[in-house]
């Protein structure tokens, strides 16, 4: 894959609805998963550190849909960090149709997982046969997905608290990124 290729990965999740904040892991380190019938993949610790250090604007979406923005790092409604387990997130769910839908599905346990959109940085992957290790990624977005995750170890929980509602202007940026990578 080249740095210009946007990839998406999803993972199953565990949900406990307790309010207007979602927290959990969008990606976990050291968990090997099969990508289609093509290859195995594992995310290594530190893979997201360059994106997080750059402090670029990263989105939280529903099903990778830029029209369904939940939060963003620029406004402070999405917070991301790496720890020993993986890419942790905390987002303040907006009082929008998408936000209310996500919370209702979380309360029922009906959400399928977390996902993330990324590009592999130059030299950010290594291959051993049909096994790929992801070591350095450009992170564009994290998404709550309805079904069929790739990584089984992510998690999400709802917490009480709502702050800034995200602006839909980020959707335009995401669409531009998606178009640029095609």
Secondary structure, DSSP 8 states (H G I E B T S, - for coil): --TT--EEEEE-------SSEEEEEEEETT--EEETTTEEEEE-TTTTHHHHHHT---EEEETTEEEEEEEETTTTSEEEEE-SSEEEEEEE--SSHHHHHHHHHHHHT---EEEEEEEE-TT-EEEETTEEEE--EEEEEEEEESS--SBTT-EEEEES-------THHHHHHHHHHHHT-
